[in-house]
Amino acid sequence: RFGRNFARERCINAPWPLPGLVTEGLLCETFEKGESVSSVIRRECEHNDTLCSYGVDCYFKMLLRDNFLHSDLHPGNILYQDHMLRTVPKIESEVRLVLLDFGIADELPVEVRNEFLTFLFTLVHKDGTAAANAILRWSSAQTCVGAAADALRADMTALVDSMCDLRNMRVDIDA
């Protein structure tokens, strides 16, 4: 499904499942050559800004446009590819990200998706109390109430205040 959703995207790829070799418990895919995105970013590749932009763009397209998310998206499941293209009169580089291992991927129920989007919105706006409230609303079965909910709000506010200044901070994707 991801492959169909991103078929027109030149900068984002994924291996394809191999017919006859996929079961509920096993996912066999085509081989993709590349380098771990975390090692590329650590060595300060000239394409780091582009790679980060592609990653954010891809994630938000999965979440907002397709509502189909790779649920195990960590640096070990993302490869960097740099293809050399021959164009007249020079050789150009085309950078791509390859997302691996879609064994855990799913749609979010509407209510969960809305709360998740609200949660992300609160992080961007550095509102830890609202972020905690969004988390507390994710499940009707949650039991965090009273003093425990207040402690969660206080902890979330402290975390957001210290870690969500996206304009003035480097982001470590392996943290």
NUSENU-321735 format. One record per residue (C-alpha): residue number from 1; x negated, y negated, z negated. Coordinates in Angstrom, 2 decimals. Example, Ala and Ser with C-alpha at 12.3 -4.5 7.8 and 13.67 -1.06 7.14 Angstrom:
NUSENU-321735
+-----+---------+---------+---------+
| pos |       x |       y |       z |
+-----+---------+---------+---------+
|   1 |  -12.30 |    4.50 |   -7.80 |
|   2 |  -13.67 |    1.06 |   -7.14 |
+-----+---------+---------+---------+
//
This chain:
NUSENU-321735
+-----+---------+---------+---------+
| pos |       x |       y |       z |
+-----+---------+---------+---------+
|   1 |    0.00 |    0.00 |    0.00 |
|   2 |   -2.83 |   -2.41 |   -0.83 |
|   3 |   -4.36 |   -1.74 |    2.59 |
|   4 |   -1.12 |   -2.70 |    4.30 |
|   5 |   -0.68 |   -5.81 |    2.11 |
|   6 |   -4.20 |   -7.02 |    2.88 |
|   7 |   -4.51 |   -5.79 |    6.47 |
|   8 |   -4.89 |   -9.34 |    7.81 |
|   9 |   -7.46 |  -10.37 |    5.19 |
|  10 |  -10.96 |  -10.18 |    6.65 |
|  11 |  -12.66 |  -10.86 |    3.32 |
|  12 |  -10.91 |   -8.18 |    1.21 |
|  13 |  -11.05 |   -4.45 |    1.98 |
|  14 |  -10.23 |   -1.17 |    0.31 |
|  15 |  -10.97 |    2.42 |    1.18 |
|  16 |   -8.09 |    4.42 |    2.64 |
|  17 |   -6.73 |    7.58 |    1.00 |
|  18 |   -7.67 |   10.74 |    2.92 |
|  19 |   -4.54 |   12.59 |    4.04 |
|  20 |   -4.34 |   16.08 |    2.60 |
|  21 |   -6.87 |   15.27 |   -0.15 |
|  22 |   -4.66 |   13.17 |   -2.40 |
|  23 |   -2.56 |   14.63 |   -5.19 |
|  24 |   -0.97 |   13.16 |   -8.30 |
|  25 |   -4.15 |   13.98 |  -10.22 |
|  26 |   -6.79 |   13.30 |   -7.55 |
|  27 |   -7.50 |   10.37 |   -5.25 |
|  28 |  -10.01 |   10.95 |   -2.41 |
|  29 |  -10.76 |    7.92 |   -0.26 |
|  30 |  -12.95 |    6.92 |    2.65 |
|  31 |  -16.51 |    5.89 |    1.73 |
|  32 |  -17.35 |    2.19 |    1.54 |
|  33 |  -20.97 |    1.08 |    1.42 |
|  34 |  -21.76 |   -1.93 |   -0.73 |
|  35 |  -23.39 |   -3.35 |   -3.84 |
|  36 |  -21.76 |   -3.76 |   -7.24 |
|  37 |  -20.31 |   -7.25 |   -7.46 |
|  38 |  -21.65 |   -7.69 |  -11.00 |
|  39 |  -25.27 |   -7.14 |   -9.87 |
|  40 |  -24.78 |   -9.60 |   -6.99 |
|  41 |  -23.43 |  -12.28 |   -9.32 |
|  42 |  -26.18 |  -11.66 |  -11.89 |
|  43 |  -28.92 |  -12.19 |   -9.32 |
|  44 |  -27.27 |  -15.49 |   -8.33 |
|  45 |  -26.54 |  -14.64 |   -4.72 |
|  46 |  -25.94 |  -17.59 |   -2.42 |
|  47 |  -22.37 |  -16.30 |   -1.93 |
|  48 |  -21.35 |  -16.22 |   -5.63 |
|  49 |  -18.85 |  -19.08 |   -5.32 |
|  50 |  -17.31 |  -17.43 |   -2.28 |
|  51 |  -17.12 |  -14.04 |   -4.01 |
|  52 |  -15.42 |  -15.54 |   -7.06 |
|  53 |  -12.95 |  -17.40 |   -4.84 |
|  54 |  -12.16 |  -14.21 |   -2.93 |
|  55 |  -11.63 |  -12.31 |   -6.17 |
|  56 |   -9.29 |  -14.89 |   -7.67 |
|  57 |   -7.41 |  -15.24 |   -4.36 |
|  58 |   -7.04 |  -11.46 |   -4.10 |
|  59 |   -5.82 |  -11.08 |   -7.67 |
|  60 |   -3.22 |  -13.81 |   -7.35 |
|  61 |   -1.99 |  -12.41 |   -4.02 |
|  62 |   -1.58 |   -9.02 |   -5.68 |
|  63 |    0.28 |  -10.61 |   -8.60 |
|  64 |    2.29 |  -13.38 |   -6.95 |
|  65 |    2.85 |  -12.31 |   -3.35 |
|  66 |    2.93 |   -8.51 |   -3.51 |
|  67 |    3.65 |   -7.63 |   -7.16 |
|  68 |    1.37 |   -4.64 |   -6.65 |
|  69 |   -1.63 |   -4.68 |   -8.98 |
|  70 |   -4.82 |   -2.70 |   -9.20 |
|  71 |   -4.64 |   -1.80 |  -12.88 |
|  72 |   -8.30 |   -0.83 |  -13.34 |
|  73 |   -9.98 |   -3.82 |  -11.73 |
|  74 |  -13.41 |   -4.19 |  -13.34 |
|  75 |  -16.82 |   -4.96 |  -11.76 |
|  76 |  -17.55 |   -1.27 |  -11.27 |
|  77 |  -14.53 |   -1.04 |   -8.99 |
|  78 |  -15.51 |   -4.02 |   -6.81 |
|  79 |  -18.22 |   -3.90 |   -4.14 |
|  80 |  -19.91 |   -6.70 |   -2.24 |
|  81 |  -20.54 |   -6.34 |    1.48 |
|  82 |  -22.49 |   -8.73 |    3.68 |
|  83 |  -21.94 |   -8.02 |    7.37 |
|  84 |  -24.16 |   -9.68 |    9.91 |
|  85 |  -22.19 |  -10.92 |   12.91 |
|  86 |  -23.80 |  -11.76 |   16.22 |
|  87 |  -22.30 |  -14.94 |   17.55 |
|  88 |  -23.71 |  -17.11 |   20.28 |
|  89 |  -26.20 |  -18.69 |   19.66 |
|  90 |  -26.93 |  -17.40 |   16.12 |
|  91 |  -26.36 |  -14.62 |   13.62 |
|  92 |  -23.82 |  -15.35 |   10.89 |
|  93 |  -22.99 |  -13.57 |    7.67 |
|  94 |  -19.48 |  -12.42 |    6.75 |
|  95 |  -19.02 |  -11.70 |    3.06 |
|  96 |  -16.39 |   -9.21 |    1.87 |
|  97 |  -15.15 |   -7.69 |   -1.35 |
|  98 |  -14.12 |   -4.05 |   -1.44 |
|  99 |  -11.75 |   -2.91 |   -4.17 |
| 100 |  -12.22 |    0.73 |   -5.17 |
| 101 |  -10.18 |    3.34 |   -7.03 |
| 102 |   -6.51 |    2.51 |   -6.72 |
| 103 |   -5.67 |    5.57 |   -8.82 |
| 104 |   -4.05 |    3.22 |  -11.34 |
| 105 |   -1.94 |    0.68 |   -9.48 |
| 106 |    1.67 |   -0.32 |   -9.97 |
| 107 |    4.35 |   -2.96 |   -9.76 |
| 108 |    5.16 |   -4.98 |  -12.84 |
| 109 |    8.80 |   -5.04 |  -13.96 |
| 110 |   10.27 |   -8.52 |  -13.41 |
| 111 |   10.40 |   -9.35 |  -17.13 |
| 112 |    6.80 |   -8.27 |  -17.75 |
| 113 |    5.59 |  -10.07 |  -14.62 |
| 114 |    7.27 |  -13.29 |  -15.72 |
| 115 |    5.77 |  -13.06 |  -19.21 |
| 116 |    2.34 |  -12.27 |  -17.77 |
| 117 |    2.53 |  -15.30 |  -15.47 |
| 118 |    3.63 |  -17.41 |  -18.44 |
| 119 |    0.68 |  -16.05 |  -20.43 |
| 120 |   -1.78 |  -16.98 |  -17.66 |
| 121 |   -0.20 |  -20.43 |  -17.38 |
| 122 |   -0.65 |  -21.01 |  -21.13 |
| 123 |   -4.34 |  -20.03 |  -20.91 |
| 124 |   -4.96 |  -22.53 |  -18.11 |
| 125 |   -3.27 |  -25.19 |  -20.23 |
| 126 |   -5.25 |  -24.15 |  -23.34 |
| 127 |   -2.11 |  -23.53 |  -25.41 |
| 128 |   -2.96 |  -20.64 |  -27.73 |
| 129 |    0.35 |  -20.73 |  -29.61 |
| 130 |    2.33 |  -20.44 |  -26.38 |
| 131 |   -0.01 |  -17.64 |  -25.22 |
| 132 |    0.69 |  -15.69 |  -28.42 |
| 133 |    4.43 |  -16.29 |  -28.05 |
| 134 |    4.31 |  -14.96 |  -24.48 |
| 135 |    2.57 |  -11.81 |  -25.74 |
| 136 |    5.11 |  -11.41 |  -28.53 |
| 137 |    7.95 |  -11.51 |  -25.98 |
| 138 |    6.47 |   -8.79 |  -23.71 |
| 139 |    8.22 |   -5.97 |  -25.49 |
| 140 |   11.51 |   -5.86 |  -27.34 |
| 141 |    9.99 |   -3.01 |  -29.40 |
| 142 |    7.13 |   -5.11 |  -30.80 |
| 143 |    7.00 |   -5.28 |  -34.60 |
| 144 |    4.68 |   -8.25 |  -35.12 |
| 145 |    6.86 |  -10.72 |  -37.05 |
| 146 |    6.58 |  -13.22 |  -39.89 |
| 147 |    3.09 |  -13.66 |  -41.33 |
| 148 |    1.57 |  -11.21 |  -38.84 |
| 149 |    3.01 |  -13.18 |  -35.88 |
| 150 |    1.75 |  -16.43 |  -37.43 |
| 151 |   -1.72 |  -14.89 |  -37.83 |
| 152 |   -1.64 |  -13.79 |  -34.17 |
| 153 |   -0.74 |  -17.34 |  -33.13 |
| 154 |   -3.59 |  -18.78 |  -35.22 |
| 155 |   -6.09 |  -16.23 |  -33.87 |
| 156 |   -4.94 |  -16.78 |  -30.29 |
| 157 |   -5.23 |  -20.55 |  -30.70 |
| 158 |   -8.80 |  -20.19 |  -32.00 |
| 159 |   -9.69 |  -17.81 |  -29.15 |
| 160 |   -8.16 |  -20.04 |  -26.47 |
| 161 |   -9.84 |  -23.14 |  -27.91 |
| 162 |  -13.24 |  -21.46 |  -27.86 |
| 163 |  -13.06 |  -19.42 |  -24.64 |
| 164 |  -10.63 |  -21.02 |  -22.17 |
| 165 |  -12.41 |  -24.18 |  -21.15 |
| 166 |  -12.65 |  -23.09 |  -17.55 |
| 167 |  -14.00 |  -26.42 |  -16.30 |
| 168 |  -17.09 |  -26.52 |  -18.51 |
| 169 |  -17.99 |  -22.86 |  -18.97 |
| 170 |  -19.59 |  -20.06 |  -17.00 |
| 171 |  -17.56 |  -16.90 |  -16.87 |
| 172 |  -19.29 |  -13.57 |  -17.53 |
| 173 |  -17.30 |  -10.95 |  -15.66 |
| 174 |  -18.87 |   -8.15 |  -17.71 |
| 175 |  -18.19 |   -9.68 |  -21.16 |
+-----+---------+---------+---------+
//
